Amino acid sequence: MKITYTDVLVVGGGLAGMSTAARLSNTLSNPDITVVEPSDLATSYQPGQTLVGGGIWEKKDIIYNNKTFAISYEILNYNQNNIIVFLHGWGSNKNIMKQAFSKYGKKFKHIYIDMPGFGKSETEEVWTTYKYAQKIDNFLESLNIEKFCIVGHSFGGKVATLLNPKYLILLSSAGIVEKKPLKVKLKIKLYKLLKPFGIAKIKKLFVSDDVKGMSENMYQTFKNVVDEDFREEFRKCTSKSLVFGGSEDKAVSPNSNKIISNLLDAPYIMLSGEHYFFTNTKNKKTISKKIKKLIKE
């Protein structure tokens, strides 16, 4: 039997194992490193995995339990232990979250994710919020990532709530169904009246800005998630939480944020700004400081 010798043996081919191997390769002088993954269900090695472990490349296809689904993501501060996952809102992508928070909280590993159907994560399926949560949960598990702290904006707040992390940070989270303005109600009624007469071509005149230019499957997904009442899900969530909102937010009202904070039994911090209030430099700093304080408590 031939015996093979190696300088370093890393057991585990997930994110932790590949990150460790990448760091040792960069710091040791010409090391001989072997990575062993004992589980058949673990994430398979593919070209670029080491770069993913090093936090300098985003990877799209994740193999988990013999199923493949596309998730585009990026890791920053990969040598840190405690992890913050950032989930964007509807019609947005990971770059918005990265631009807001990448310069803060450098003592935490950051993971920015494009949820399926947004950014660089392509999909042809019709989704529900629960399916999004399941897939993100599978994705995190495939990379051996603990659900330590998750920051969710708008629709991403609902997904984050279902994941029930140790620490939950909501930024103008969706989930409280608000009364529609009279103008919107009239548009919906008119469209329903015209639809049976085959006037579907004027659909684009009636749909909201959230779905303009969207594929049919994502339009159906939007209809699945837009009017969900998440009061019970917020009530059942056991995460230690913070709720932030914008004082001039027209998509998620301050009152909705207050309802969510009461259901979670969490502090509500209202900051100046609209739906993307967290992109303001002063607000970024405030949110980051509050997150650090929450985790230290």
Buried (B, 14 or more C-beta within 10 A) or exposed (E): EEEEEEEBEBEBBBBBBBBBBBBBBEEEEEEEBEBEBEEEEBBBBEEEBBBBBBBEEBBBEBBBEEEEBBBBBBBBBBEBEBBBBBBBBBBBBBBBBBEBBBEBBEEBBBBBBBBBBBBBBBBEEBBEBBBBBBBBBBBBBBBBBEBBBBBBBBBBBBBBBBBBBBBBBBBBBBBBEEEEEEEEEEBEEEBEEBEEEEEEEEEEEBBEEBBEEBEEBBBBBBEBBBEBEBBEBBEEBEBBBBBBBBEEBEBBBBEBBBBBBEBBEBEBBBBEBBBBBBBBEEBBEBBBEBBBEBBEE
